[in-house]
Amino acid sequence: MGEALQLQLGAMGRDADAAERAGRAMVRIQGLLGPEALLTPLLDGGRTPADRARLIPWGDPGQP
């Protein structure tokens, strides 16, 4: 099941309709589970790799 989902999400850059559907699905999941349910990594300053990655809610503008 995970492989099929991964293949669909990989096509997001080539298919605008798929990207829009995925975006709507993400917003719906956030509505059901809360804004902290879907997080996106944002590279930020820091000394170690763990310090450099910061997780922000999906869809929020990331500003390092």
C-alpha angles and dihedrals in degrees: 000000000000092000092056091050091048092054092051094049091048090064093058094101093054101042119054093193092054091049091051092049091049091050092051090048091052092050090049092051090050089051092052100040104024134258094286092059094083117043132181123205116239121193110230136165121290144120101251130040089250090055093048097057117074122179118223129179113272112265096022115121108254118221117180 
